[in-house]
Amino acid sequence: MCKLFVTDADGSLLDKNNKISEANINAINELRARGIIYTIATGRMFSSILPYAMELKVNAPVICFNGALIKDVYTKKVYFYNPIQPDDALYAIKILKENGYHVNLYIDDKLVVEEINDRVNWYLSFNKVTVDAVGDLAEYIKKTGKGTAKIYAIGDIKNPAPIEPDVYDELCKKVSVSTSGGGHLEINAKGVSKGNALKTLANMYDIKRELVAAIGDNLNDLSMIEYAGFGIAMENAPELVKIKADFVTKSNNDDGIAFAINKIFKRRQIMAV
C-alpha cells in the first residue's frame, strides 16, 4: 500500500515548459480519488509553487525551500520553518560571491537580490515571483537581522560547472549544500533536507515510512527518495539518484509521473484501492 505520495516539481512534475501535462494531472487525480495523500516537495519558494499546488488540489501541506518550510496552501498555516540564521547566511554569501556565484535570498516569501541582472532575469523566466533588489546583501541582513529560507547560488548560466571541492567543504562548515542541476547550488540550514521534511510530514499524518512514495530528479531529491519506502527517480536524473531509487520512470518531458503511478497501480507494488 501507499498512503503518502510526494513529487518534486522542476525536472519531475513540470516539463521543459514548466507545465504539468494532462497525463500527470489525471494520474495524480486518481491518487487522490483512491484516498492517497498527495503533495509537492520543491526547492521553490511557497508563492512560486502555489499555483501548481492549487491546480493539482494537493491534500497535504507543501514542502518548500528543499525542506526548510512546510506550509498549507489553503489555510497558509506554517507547520515547520528552519531558515539559515543571519550569521551563517553572511558566511555563505561571502564565500559564494568570492567564487563568482550570483546569490538569491528568500526572505518573507520574496526573492531578495543585490541587483537585477542577467542571472536574475534567467531565474525569473521560470519563477514568477516578487523580487526586491536591495543592494549589498550582507548589509541588508545586518540591517534587518533576518535569516533566509534558502540561498540559491547561480553559477555561469551559459557554461555551468560543478562546485569546486574546496568551496563545497568551506560552505559545509556552516550550511547544507546540494544542487538541483545546471551547476547551481541549493543551500539550506544544517539538517534541512527534503528527506527530513518528508519524515516530518509523514509523522504529522501518522504514516509509516514504508507507506510513503517519493519521486524526484536531482541531488536535492536524493534524501527523500532514500527516506521513502518506495523511491522513484526520473529518467533525466543523475546516475547516482537512479542507483539509489527503487524504480526509474520516464523523463519529465514524457509524463514520467503518470508512467510511475500507472506502473505502480498495475504491478500493485505499493498501492491498493
MITI-861569 format. One record per residue (C-alpha): residue number from 0; x, y, z. Coordinates in steps of 0.05 Angstrom, whole numbers. Example, Ala and Ser with C-alpha at 12.3 -4.5 7.8 and 13.67 -1.06 7.14 Angstrom:
2
VOMAR;torkol;xx;yy;zz
VOMAR;0;246;-90;156
VOMAR;1;273;-21;143
This chain:
273
VOMAR;torkol;xx;yy;zz
VOMAR;0;0;0;0
VOMAR;1;17;74;-5
VOMAR;2;-14;127;38
VOMAR;3;30;187;21
VOMAR;4;57;204;-48
VOMAR;5;104;264;-58
VOMAR;6;133;291;-122
VOMAR;7;188;340;-137
VOMAR;8;169;398;-183
VOMAR;9;223;422;-231
VOMAR;10;251;365;-274
VOMAR;11;198;317;-248
VOMAR;12;126;342;-245
VOMAR;13;139;400;-292
VOMAR;14;161;392;-365
VOMAR;15;212;435;-401
VOMAR;16;159;489;-410
VOMAR;17;143;490;-335
VOMAR;18;75;459;-348
VOMAR;19;40;398;-317
VOMAR;20;18;350;-371
VOMAR;21;-54;326;-375
VOMAR;22;-29;255;-364
VOMAR;23;6;275;-299
VOMAR;24;-56;313;-275
VOMAR;25;-101;254;-289
VOMAR;26;-55;205;-254
VOMAR;27;-50;250;-192
VOMAR;28;-125;258;-191
VOMAR;29;-131;183;-189
VOMAR;30;-84;181;-129
VOMAR;31;-129;229;-91
VOMAR;32;-192;191;-113
VOMAR;33;-162;129;-81
VOMAR;34;-153;165;-15
VOMAR;35;-78;174;-21
VOMAR;36;-48;238;7
VOMAR;37;-11;276;-47
VOMAR;38;34;337;-44
VOMAR;39;96;370;-74
VOMAR;40;166;377;-46
VOMAR;41;206;430;-81
VOMAR;42;265;476;-76
VOMAR;43;220;533;-97
VOMAR;44;190;586;-52
VOMAR;45;118;580;-29
VOMAR;46;89;633;-76
VOMAR;47;124;601;-135
VOMAR;48;96;531;-124
VOMAR;49;27;554;-100
VOMAR;50;-6;557;-169
VOMAR;51;16;486;-186
VOMAR;52;-6;460;-118
VOMAR;53;-74;492;-127
VOMAR;54;-80;464;-198
VOMAR;55;-67;394;-171
VOMAR;56;-112;403;-110
VOMAR;57;-58;376;-63
VOMAR;58;-89;348;0
VOMAR;59;-29;359;47
VOMAR;60;17;418;62
VOMAR;61;73;430;11
VOMAR;62;147;424;26
VOMAR;63;185;486;1
VOMAR;64;257;510;0
VOMAR;65;284;438;0
VOMAR;66;251;424;66
VOMAR;67;260;489;104
VOMAR;68;185;503;102
VOMAR;69;123;461;108
VOMAR;70;61;503;95
VOMAR;71;-13;492;80
VOMAR;72;-34;521;13
VOMAR;73;-106;533;35
VOMAR;74;-100;559;106
VOMAR;75;-29;585;99
VOMAR;76;-12;553;166
VOMAR;77;62;541;176
VOMAR;78;77;473;206
VOMAR;79;153;477;202
VOMAR;80;205;530;186
VOMAR;81;280;527;194
VOMAR;82;316;583;158
VOMAR;83;391;597;152
VOMAR;84;407;642;210
VOMAR;85;437;711;195
VOMAR;86;509;695;216
VOMAR;87;510;631;174
VOMAR;88;479;667;115
VOMAR;89;533;721;119
VOMAR;90;587;667;120
VOMAR;91;558;632;58
VOMAR;92;546;696;19
VOMAR;93;618;717;27
VOMAR;94;645;651;1
VOMAR;95;596;648;-56
VOMAR;96;609;718;-81
VOMAR;97;684;708;-76
VOMAR;98;676;648;-123
VOMAR;99;634;682;-176
VOMAR;100;564;660;-157
VOMAR;101;503;704;-160
VOMAR;102;464;699;-95
VOMAR;103;389;694;-87
VOMAR;104;359;701;-18
VOMAR;105;287;683;2
VOMAR;106;260;728;57
VOMAR;107;186;736;76
VOMAR;108;169;695;13
VOMAR;109;202;746;-32
VOMAR;110;264;738;-76
VOMAR;111;318;785;-50
VOMAR;112;377;802;-94
VOMAR;113;430;856;-99
VOMAR;114;410;879;-168
VOMAR;115;370;856;-228
VOMAR;116;419;825;-277
VOMAR;117;421;771;-330
VOMAR;118;422;715;-279
VOMAR;119;363;744;-241
VOMAR;120;325;751;-306
VOMAR;121;342;679;-324
VOMAR;122;314;657;-257
VOMAR;123;251;699;-265
VOMAR;124;238;668;-334
VOMAR;125;212;605;-299
VOMAR;126;195;632;-229
VOMAR;127;142;686;-229
VOMAR;128;155;716;-161
VOMAR;129;162;783;-126
VOMAR;130;233;808;-127
VOMAR;131;268;862;-85
VOMAR;132;335;890;-107
VOMAR;133;365;915;-42
VOMAR;134;438;928;-57
VOMAR;135;492;895;-15
VOMAR;136;461;831;13
VOMAR;137;507;827;73
VOMAR;138;489;898;94
VOMAR;139;416;882;84
VOMAR;140;419;822;130
VOMAR;141;458;861;182
VOMAR;142;406;917;179
VOMAR;143;344;874;181
VOMAR;144;371;817;225
VOMAR;145;333;768;182
VOMAR;146;354;699;161
VOMAR;147;337;667;94
VOMAR;148;296;605;80
VOMAR;149;347;584;28
VOMAR;150;404;611;-14
VOMAR;151;403;595;-88
VOMAR;152;472;607;-116
VOMAR;153;471;615;-191
VOMAR;154;534;598;-229
VOMAR;155;551;611;-302
VOMAR;156;485;601;-338
VOMAR;157;519;592;-405
VOMAR;158;576;546;-383
VOMAR;159;552;511;-320
VOMAR;160;605;476;-278
VOMAR;161;603;435;-214
VOMAR;162;624;467;-149
VOMAR;163;698;464;-131
VOMAR;164;711;414;-75
VOMAR;165;746;464;-30
VOMAR;166;688;513;-38
VOMAR;167;639;458;-21
VOMAR;168;679;439;41
VOMAR;169;682;511;66
VOMAR;170;607;520;57
VOMAR;171;591;455;92
VOMAR;172;623;480;156
VOMAR;173;561;523;167
VOMAR;174;506;502;119
VOMAR;175;478;444;79
VOMAR;176;495;444;4
VOMAR;177;461;407;-52
VOMAR;178;444;420;-125
VOMAR;179;382;419;-169
VOMAR;180;423;418;-233
VOMAR;181;459;465;-280
VOMAR;182;518;477;-233
VOMAR;183;475;520;-187
VOMAR;184;474;509;-112
VOMAR;185;417;498;-64
VOMAR;186;439;520;6
VOMAR;187;399;508;70
VOMAR;188;408;509;144
VOMAR;189;444;449;173
VOMAR;190;397;389;179
VOMAR;191;347;416;128
VOMAR;192;331;368;71
VOMAR;193;271;343;32
VOMAR;194;280;276;66
VOMAR;195;276;305;136
VOMAR;196;215;347;116
VOMAR;197;182;286;86
VOMAR;198;193;248;151
VOMAR;199;161;306;189
VOMAR;200;102;307;142
VOMAR;201;92;232;147
VOMAR;202;94;236;223
VOMAR;203;41;291;221
VOMAR;204;-6;241;188
VOMAR;205;20;182;229
VOMAR;206;42;147;165
VOMAR;207;97;96;168
VOMAR;208;158;104;124
VOMAR;209;144;41;84
VOMAR;210;77;71;63
VOMAR;211;110;133;33
VOMAR;212;129;141;-41
VOMAR;213;172;198;-68
VOMAR;214;196;217;-137
VOMAR;215;250;266;-159
VOMAR;216;303;281;-210
VOMAR;217;364;312;-175
VOMAR;218;412;310;-117
VOMAR;219;367;354;-74
VOMAR;220;314;299;-81
VOMAR;221;360;243;-60
VOMAR;222;345;247;14
VOMAR;223;270;239;4
VOMAR;224;279;183;-47
VOMAR;225;322;147;4
VOMAR;226;273;161;61
VOMAR;227;212;136;24
VOMAR;228;191;64;27
VOMAR;229;188;68;-49
VOMAR;230;235;117;-80
VOMAR;231;228;135;-154
VOMAR;232;278;171;-199
VOMAR;233;263;206;-264
VOMAR;234;298;182;-327
VOMAR;235;330;251;-331
VOMAR;236;361;243;-262
VOMAR;237;436;236;-250
VOMAR;238;461;165;-245
VOMAR;239;472;169;-170
VOMAR;240;398;185;-159
VOMAR;241;377;128;-205
VOMAR;242;422;79;-168
VOMAR;243;391;98;-101
VOMAR;244;319;93;-126
VOMAR;245;274;31;-125
VOMAR;246;246;48;-193
VOMAR;247;265;92;-252
VOMAR;248;208;123;-291
VOMAR;249;206;162;-356
VOMAR;250;231;234;-362
VOMAR;251;194;296;-342
VOMAR;252;180;311;-416
VOMAR;253;149;241;-425
VOMAR;254;97;241;-370
VOMAR;255;144;207;-322
VOMAR;256;100;219;-261
VOMAR;257;39;188;-295
VOMAR;258;81;129;-320
VOMAR;259;106;115;-250
VOMAR;260;37;119;-219
VOMAR;261;5;76;-272
VOMAR;262;62;25;-268
VOMAR;263;55;21;-193
VOMAR;264;-21;11;-197
VOMAR;265;-12;-43;-250
VOMAR;266;40;-81;-211
VOMAR;267;6;-68;-144
VOMAR;268;74;-59;-113
VOMAR;269;57;-5;-64
VOMAR;270;-15;16;-77
VOMAR;271;-82;-14;-64
VOMAR;272;-153;11;-73
